[in-house]
Amino acid sequence: MASLFSSLKRSLTKLLVLLPVVLGLCISPISVGALYPSDPSSVDVLDTSLHGQNLQNTEYVKYDLSGRDLGDADFTGSFFSVTNARNANFRGANLKDVIAYATRFDGADLSNATLTNAILDKSVFDGALIDGADFSGATLDLPQQKALCERATGKTYDSLDCNGLGASDSYRAPVQALSN
């Protein structure tokens, strides 16, 4: 019974994340900028270093966080959408319960970061450092999960449930992999 509720909760969360995107595609005259307003000048207001800051429940929609020092910051419950976090330092950051939709973590340092129960749909981690990162209960696209497993070791390998990937492509590990 508990697994049924857990499954329903994940499905509802995914629906709520994707609903604005689907709505935007259905109503073509409304631009994506109207659905996700973002003031580009507000990105410049961010300090270059947000190291160790309490940033819980914050929103980053179309932000450029590339190269920023976000190490040891607490992003619990935050929302990232179409955000560039390439080469950013998330070393030791708390990204628990984060929703990061279509976010680029290419080359980012996620070493020892906590990503438990994070929803990382359509996000990309090419070249990201993941040593010691905890992805327990995180939702990832299956190709990204496989790519991360190719370079994961130790607890990161276990938290991605890389052993379960060999069974078949339709296998859904505790790290809720979504096939494309």
SULDA-V787632 format. One record per run of one state. SS is the DSSP state (H for helix, E for strand, C for the rest). FROM is the first residue (numbers start at 0). TO is the last residue. Records with the same first field share a line. If there is no record, write none. Layout:
BEGIN
SS=FROM-TO / FROM-TO
END
This chain:
BEGIN
C=0-0 / 26-30 / 35-38 / 45-47 / 49-52 / 54-57 / 61-62 / 64-67 / 69-72 / 74-77 / 81-82 / 84-87 / 89-92 / 94-97 / 101-102 / 104-107 / 109-112 / 114-117 / 119-122 / 124-127 / 129-132 / 134-137 / 151-152 / 159-160 / 166-174 / 178-179
H=1-25 / 31-34 / 39-44 / 141-150 / 153-158 / 161-165
E=48-48 / 53-53 / 58-60 / 63-63 / 68-68 / 73-73 / 78-80 / 83-83 / 88-88 / 93-93 / 98-100 / 103-103 / 108-108 / 113-113 / 118-118 / 123-123 / 128-128 / 133-133 / 138-140 / 175-177
END
